[in-house]
Every structure is written in structure tokens, then in C-alpha cells.
Amino acid sequence: MTDIAMQLHIEADADTVYAAISTTEGIQGWFTSVATAGVGVGARHELPFPGVPEPWRLRVAEAEPGKRLVLTGENGPWTGTEQTYELLTAPAGGVILRFTHSGFPAVDDDYRNFTYGWATKFAQLKRYAETGEPAPFFTP
């Protein structure tokens, strides 16, 4: 299996960043404007994308507000993969978002596209968490 691993410094507090990755309003602020996100272990996130026939579904496997969120893919190209978001206090202020998307079967075109995709989406996440101004990447 192959993993995508990234790290990003965000000038915001951990609760703000956690809300951006774990709530409907937060996800709509930087990722996809019509997302829905349930709260707590066992809840479901649904992420519609332009040109995709059905929303991609993720299940919350772990949820520790302000610290850690783990989502497992239930359908689409993320089936069987796991996304782990860890929030660490940055020494100079703000937080370090440490992200791992694990379980890809191979380094293929999908894997390469998702690697680039996460990098571009996390630029949106950083902007949203730091300013509070919504600017979703996808607006189906």
C-alpha cells in the first residue's frame, strides 16, 4: 500500500482548524461547497464534486476535537483508504496539520492526481482557517 503524507503550518488555533476539517460549515469553506459532515465517531461525511455521479462518502473512525480526525473511505476512488489529520501546537504559534492519506493500492495516475489535489486543497484550507473567509475549491 502507498501513502500520501503532508505537513502544513496554519496560523490559527487548533479548534478553528479542527472545525474546518470536521464540520459541514468548515468543509464547505475550503473544499466543496455542498459537503455535509456528521459529528463524532461513526458519523458520515459526504463530498459532492462536479462531474461525479454520486458524493464520495467517508466514515468518522476517530474524532478527538482539536487534536485528531480519522476518516475512512466508503466509496469511489477513496474506498478502503484512510485520511488522518493530526493537529500539533507549532512552537512559534498556530498549529501544524500533519496529514496522511493511506491505503492506496499503487502509485498510479489516481495516486498522483490525489497527491497534487491535496496540496492544492490544503492551500485553500490554510487560507480559510487563517482568514475565516470561505473560498471552496469545488462549487458543484
N, C-alpha and C positions, 0 to 999 in steps of 0.2 A: 504494500500500500504506500501511497505517496501523500505528503502533507504540504500545505501552504502555510508558511509561518511569517508573520509580520509584527512589527512593533511601531507604535506611534505615540509621540508626546502630544498631549492635549492640554491647553491652558484653561482647564475647567475643573470643578470638583468631581469626585467620584460619583456622587449621586446624580449629577447632571448627565454625565456620560452614561451611567447605567440606565437612566430613563431613556436616553436616546437610542439605546440598543434593545430595550426590553419592553417598551410601551408602544401602543398604536400611534399616539401623537409623535413620539420620538422618532420612530422608524419612518413615518410619513414626512418628517422634517428633513431627512437627508437621503433616504434610499428610494422608496417607491410610495407615491402619494396616496395610494389606496390600500396600503397594508393594514392588516388587523393583527393584534397581538394579545393573546391571553396572558394572564399574570400567574406565576407560580409553576411549580413542578407539575408536569402533565398537561399544561395548557398548550394551545396550538397557536403558531404564527402562520399567517397566510400572506404570501407576497405575489401579487399580480404584476406581470411585466408585459409591455407592449408586444404584440405578435405571438404571445404564448397562450395556448388554448385554455389552460387552467392554472390557477395560482399554485406556486410551489409552497408546500406545507412543511413546517418544521415543528417538532415537539420539544418543549422545555424539559430537559433531563436534569438540570441543576440550576438553582437560582439562589444566589446569595447577594442581595441588594448592596450595591456599592462596591462589590468585590469580584463576582464571578457569575457568568451566564454560560450554560452549555445547551446547544440546540442540536437535535438530530434530524436529518433529512428524511422525509417520508415519501416523497415522490419526485418526479422529474430528474434532472441530472445530479441532484444532491442526494438521491436515495442512498441510504447507508453511510452517508458521510456525517461528520460531527464538527460543529463550529464551537470553539471555546474562546470566550472573551474573558481575560483577566485584567483587573484594574489594580495598578500598583501606584503608591504615592511616589511622585517624582521628587528628587532631592531639592530641586530649585522651584518647586511649586507645580501645581497641576497634577495630572496623572499620566502614567504610561499605560496605554492599551496594548496588551500582548494578545495577539490573535493567532489561533491555529485552526485551519480547516483541514481536518484529517479524513483519511479513508478513501482517497481517490485510487481507483484500481491501476492507473498507469499515467505516465507523463505523455499525454496525448494532446490533441488540439483543444478539447474541452478544458483540461487541466491548465493549459497555457492561457486560455481565454479567461478562466476564473482567477488566475493569479493576477493578470493585468486588471481585471474587473475589480477585484478587491482593492487594489492600490488606488484606482480612480474613485471608488465609492468612499474609501476612508478619508480622502481629501474633503469630500462633502461632509462626512461625519465630523471631522475636526472643525470645519467652518461653522457648522450648525451648533455644536456643543459650545464653541467659544463665543458665538455672537447671539445665539437664540433665534436667528433669522432662518426660517425654513427655505430650503433650496433642494428639493428632492431630485435625484438623478433621473429617475423614471417617473413619467406622468402619463400612465395609460389612459 
